[in-house]
Amino acid sequence: MERTIRQYRAQSKPFTTREENGEKRIEGYFAVFDGEYQLWDGATESVDRHAFDGQLNGDVRCLIDHDTRLVIGRTTAGTLTLRTDEHGLWGSVLINEQDTDAMNLYARVQRGDVNQCSFGFDILDEEFEDRGGGNVHWTIKQVKLYEVSCVTFPAYESTSIAARKDDLANIRQRKTEAWKNAMKERMQKWHSDSSS
């Protein structure tokens, strides 16, 4: 199922700064595999280990707080490096020392004032699991990755929550319709058998 509403997910693994050979970098994990993100009480999702396959050679940007005016790195420019490992989606951003926004972010990450991250994407494929007792879970299997961000508040966007709640309502409606159709077929079969 392809989702056309841009999704954002955040996680709390901290970033680090690194200076080597005269270059400043911000590095860390933008997404962690198999960890569960809490959407709301009873609803979670996780990112599959292969969700970013085929996405890391595209044109992905590193932003500050998802603000498209604050680009601090880009894969096509060679200033953002992304890779996946068994733990998640890791990135390294080469800081432009002529860019005051980038230098300000570097200083904030270095002090620990900004230390969390997020990523922006469209869902291309996912799986839904009803875990019972009102608990549900989605596994994101494949994404179209647009950006990764260093964020002040790693929170889910309300549009992402609304999209998931709509998904759940649609799933429940389809289950109800399927149950009604199955009952209707049973009744028709029962009437057919009893009139013979």
C-alpha positions in Angstrom: 0.0 0.0 0.0 1.5 3.3 -1.1 0.9 6.3 1.1 0.9 9.7 -0.5 0.9 11.7 2.8 4.5 12.5 3.9 5.2 10.6 7.1 7.6 11.5 9.9 9.0 9.2 12.5 11.3 10.1 15.4 13.5 8.2 17.7 15.6 9.1 20.7 19.1 7.7 19.8 21.5 10.6 20.5 23.7 12.1 17.8 27.4 12.9 18.3 29.7 15.4 16.8 33.1 14.5 15.4 36.0 16.6 14.2 38.7 15.0 12.1 41.2 16.3 9.5 39.7 19.7 9.8 36.1 18.5 9.1 33.2 18.8 11.5 30.5 16.1 11.3 27.2 15.2 13.0 26.7 11.5 13.1 24.1 9.0 14.5 21.1 6.8 13.8 18.1 8.3 12.1 16.1 5.1 12.4 16.4 2.0 14.4 15.2 -1.4 13.1 12.7 -3.6 15.0 12.3 -1.1 17.8 8.7 -0.2 18.3 7.5 3.4 17.9 4.5 4.3 20.1 1.8 6.0 18.0 -0.9 6.1 20.7 -1.9 3.8 23.5 -2.3 0.3 22.0 -0.8 1.3 18.6 2.8 0.8 17.6 4.9 0.4 14.5 8.4 -0.7 13.6 10.7 -0.3 10.6 11.8 -3.5 8.8 15.5 -4.1 8.2 15.0 -3.8 4.5 12.7 -0.7 4.5 15.5 1.6 3.1 16.7 -0.9 0.5 17.3 1.0 -2.8 16.8 4.4 -1.2 20.3 5.5 0.0 21.6 6.3 -3.5 18.8 8.7 -4.2 18.6 12.4 -3.5 18.1 12.6 0.3 18.6 15.7 2.3 19.5 16.3 6.0 17.4 19.1 7.5 17.0 20.9 10.8 13.6 20.2 12.3 12.2 19.1 8.9 12.5 22.6 7.6 13.2 22.5 3.9 14.9 25.9 4.1 17.6 24.5 6.5 19.4 21.9 4.4 22.7 21.0 6.1 23.6 18.0 3.9 22.6 16.1 0.8 23.5 12.7 -0.6 23.9 13.9 -4.2 26.3 16.7 -3.0 28.4 14.1 -1.0 27.8 16.0 2.2 25.4 13.4 3.7 26.4 9.8 3.9 23.7 7.2 4.7 24.1 3.5 5.3 22.2 0.7 7.0 23.6 -1.9 9.3 22.0 -4.5 11.7 21.0 -1.7 14.0 19.4 0.9 11.7 19.8 3.8 9.3 23.0 5.6 10.2 24.1 8.9 8.8 27.0 11.3 8.8 26.6 15.0 7.8 29.6 17.1 6.8 29.1 20.5 8.3 29.6 23.6 6.2 31.6 26.0 8.4 30.4 28.9 6.2 26.8 28.1 7.0 25.8 29.7 10.4 22.7 27.4 10.7 24.9 24.3 10.3 27.5 25.6 12.8 24.8 26.6 15.3 23.3 23.1 15.0 26.8 21.6 15.4 27.3 23.6 18.6 23.9 22.6 20.0 24.5 18.9 19.3 28.0 19.2 20.8 26.5 20.6 24.0 23.7 18.1 24.1 20.9 20.7 23.6 19.8 19.0 20.3 20.4 15.2 20.3 17.5 13.5 18.6 16.5 12.7 15.0 13.7 11.9 12.7 13.1 10.9 9.0 10.6 11.9 6.4 9.2 9.4 3.9 6.3 7.9 2.0 5.2 4.3 2.8 5.4 2.0 -0.2 4.7 -1.3 1.6 3.7 -2.3 5.1 2.1 -5.1 7.1 -0.7 -4.8 9.7 -1.1 -7.0 12.8 -4.0 -7.1 15.1 -2.4 -8.2 18.4 -5.8 -8.5 20.2 -7.1 -6.6 23.2 -7.2 -3.4 21.2 -3.5 -3.5 20.4 -2.4 -3.1 16.8 1.0 -2.9 15.1 2.3 -1.9 11.7 5.6 -3.0 10.2 6.9 -0.6 7.6 8.4 -2.8 4.9 9.5 -0.3 2.2 9.7 3.5 2.1 10.5 6.3 -0.3 13.0 8.3 1.8 13.1 12.1 1.3 15.0 13.5 4.3 16.5 12.9 7.6 16.5 15.6 10.3 18.2 16.6 13.5 15.3 17.7 15.7 14.6 19.5 18.9 11.4 17.7 19.7 11.2 14.2 18.1 7.4 13.9 18.0 5.0 12.3 15.5 3.3 14.7 13.2 -0.5 14.9 13.8 -1.0 14.1 10.1 0.9 10.8 10.5 -1.2 9.9 13.5 -4.4 10.8 11.7 -3.3 8.7 8.7 -2.7 5.7 11.0 -6.1 6.1 12.7 -7.8 6.2 9.3 -5.9 3.0 8.3 -7.2 1.3 11.5 -10.8 2.5 10.9 -10.6 1.2 7.3 -9.2 -2.2 8.4 -11.9 -2.6 11.0 -14.6 -1.6 8.5 -13.3 -4.2 6.0 -13.3 -6.9 8.7 -16.8 -6.0 9.6 -17.9 -6.1 6.0 -16.2 -9.5 5.5 -17.9 -10.8 8.6 -21.3 -9.6 7.4 -20.8 -11.2 4.0 -19.7 -14.5 5.6 -22.8 -14.5 7.8 -25.0 -13.7 4.8 -23.5 -16.6 2.9 -24.0 -18.9 5.8 -27.7 -17.9 6.2 -28.3 -18.3 2.5 -26.6 -21.7 2.5 -28.7 -22.7 5.7 -31.9 -21.6 4.0 -31.0 -23.4 0.8 -30.1 -26.6 2.8 -33.3 -26.5 5.0 -35.6 -26.0 2.0 -34.3 -29.0 0.2 
